[in-house]
Structure formats: C-alpha cells, structure tokens
Amino acid sequence: MFTVHGNIRSYLHRFKIIDTPTCPCGTKNQTLDHLLFECELLNKERDSLKSSVLKKDIWPLSKNRLIREHFKIFAKFTNEISFDKLNDVLNPSYQVD
C-alpha cells in the first residue's frame, strides 16, 4: 500500500491481471484512497487508524502526511487488512459487519 503497487484491485486491473477494479464492497473501484477513507469493509481498521491519528493531528489528512508523519499507525492499519478477503471475487452473499 505504501507504493500503490501490488494487491490493490485497481492496480491489478490496470495490468489485466483481474477483470474488474471494483472493490468487493461494491461501491467504487478499489484504490488506495477508497481503502483509506471510504471502504465499508475496513470500517473497524479505519476507526482504529483515525482514532490514533486524532490524538496528534486532524482527520482526514493527506496520504503523504499520513505515511510520513504517522508511519507506525499507517503500517499497523495496512497490516490489519486481509487482502485475501478484500480481493475475493464480488459475491452477492458477501456480508459486511
């Protein structure tokens, strides 16, 4: 996620590795911005990230500042993400908590 190269659906779709860039949440293309700020599948992880950042800063903040000034918190957020879950094929029976 640091370089936006890798297991993010928009990146994989760009190189025709997968058929669709759509996030399994079904709302938008799976981009870094979507994962950081919008994806409902990551609400729990994002709430933890946001809460930690708000102790010292504002939310939302730019990706650059987030990575540069809150690297440990951002790394924890990325490590908590199950990309296997996020990159499953869109499935109508997939339920969001």
C-alpha positions, 0 to 999 in steps of 0.5 A: 500500500505504501507504493500503490503497487501490488494487491490493490484491485485497481492496480491489478486491473490496470495490468489485466491481471483481474477483470474488474477494479471494483472493490468487493464492497461494491461501491467504487473501484478499489484504490488506495484512497477508497481503502483509506477513507471510504471502504465499508469493509475496513470500517473497524481498521479505519476507526482504529487508524483515525482514532490514533491519528486524532490524538496528534493531528486532524482527520482526514489528512493527506496520504503523504502526511499520513505515511510520513508523519504517522508511519507506525499507525499507517503500517499497523492499519495496512497490516490489519487488512486481509487482502485475501478477503478484500480481493475475493471475487464480488459475491452477492452473499458477501456480508459486511459487519 
